[in-house]
């Protein structure tokens, strides 16, 4: 296997329905501008509360993608 380098970034996805959908939205949106996403790791979950009710779920996700070196 050839040597490779990967970059890791943090994203925050939101959803009014669930943490799973919030994490999926972060990855889906990132995949539109980043190529070759490899691994996603949910590192933190929280929620936004208003008037005693949950109004949004938030998922902080670390994703890695292959770093393309110019030749």
N, C-alpha and C positions, 0 to 999 in steps of 0.2 A: 504494500500500500504506500503510495507516495506521501510525502510530508505535506500537511495542510495547516492553514491558520484560520481560525474562526473568530469572529467578533461577536460579543455578547452585549445586548442592549436591554433596557427595561422599558416595558410598556404598561399602560393602565387602560384596561377595557372596562366599559360600563354597560349595564343592562338593567332594565326595569323588571326583568323576569327572574334571573338567576346568576350565580357566580359562574356557572359553566358557560352560559351565553356571553357573559362579560369577557371571560378568557378567550373564547372562540372569536369574538369580535376583534379583540386586540390582534390576534394572529392573522385573521382574515384581512384586516386593514393593512397590517404591515406587509403582507405578502404581495400587495399591489405595487409596492415600490422597492421591496427588498427581494433579491433573488436567492434561491437555494437555501431557504430556511431549513434548519436541521432539527433543533431540539427546542421545546418549550417547557418551562418550569414555572408553575404557579408558586410565588414566594410570599404572597400576602393576600388576604381577603378582608374586605371591610364593606360597610354599607353606609348609605346616606339616609338619615332619618329626619322626618319633618312631621311635627304634630303627633309624635309617638308612633308613626308608621314608617316602614321602610319604603323609600321611594326609588332607591337605586342600589344595585349591587356593583361592587368594584373589585376587580382582580388585577393585582400587579403580577406581571408575567415577564420572566427573562427569556429571551429567544436568542438563538445563535444562528449565524449564517456564515457561509464560506467567504473568506476574504480573498478577493481576486487580486493577485499581484500582477502588475504590468510587467511585461517581458522586455 
